[in-house]
């Protein structure tokens, strides 16, 4: 479920039988297994926990699943508990499939070739970001991947950005192809370092 309570999405609050899922023991195998079970590719999935997104909504839900442990990226290889020792600060948010990049212009349109760079709905930090990263991400979004241009910071979409998490940092690309890139999903950034990209 996304922040607007839409359930037809590849990212958002993970629900199981109408309740949330606790992050105890949750790892990449669990994320990939659940994404596969939901019909997504089961690769390039990303998870995090807690935060204030849907906080009031989550407070009224039961925690339905805990201690999800998966021996592989297949749900049949997973064990879990329907009892828990968690609080909603440990609720899992999951993002499934694909490369997850979009661009958003100052009018909040995403059908564009330039604007704020989003990765699964969160912003991208400029640490280590360079021309190879810009070209690789433009290519991953279906653009030519040449003549791309990037900047960071500024006041464009400032209020919108303030309510987003920073989902990607330290993007380092050895070439202009996304599969040649490394990155971190944890960060040491502020929104003044958000990337704006033109493809």
Buried (B, 14 or more C-beta within 10 A) or exposed (E): BBBEEEEEBBBBBBBBEEBBBBBBBBEEBBBBBBBBBBEBEBEBBBBBBBEEBBEEBBEEBEBBBBBBBBEEBBBEEBEBBEEBEBEBEBBBBBBBBBBBBBBBBEEEEEEBBBBBBBBBBBBBBBBBBEEBBBBBBBBBBEBEBEEBEBEBBEEBBEEBBEEBBBBBBBBBBEEBBBEEBEBBBEBEBEBEBBBBBBB
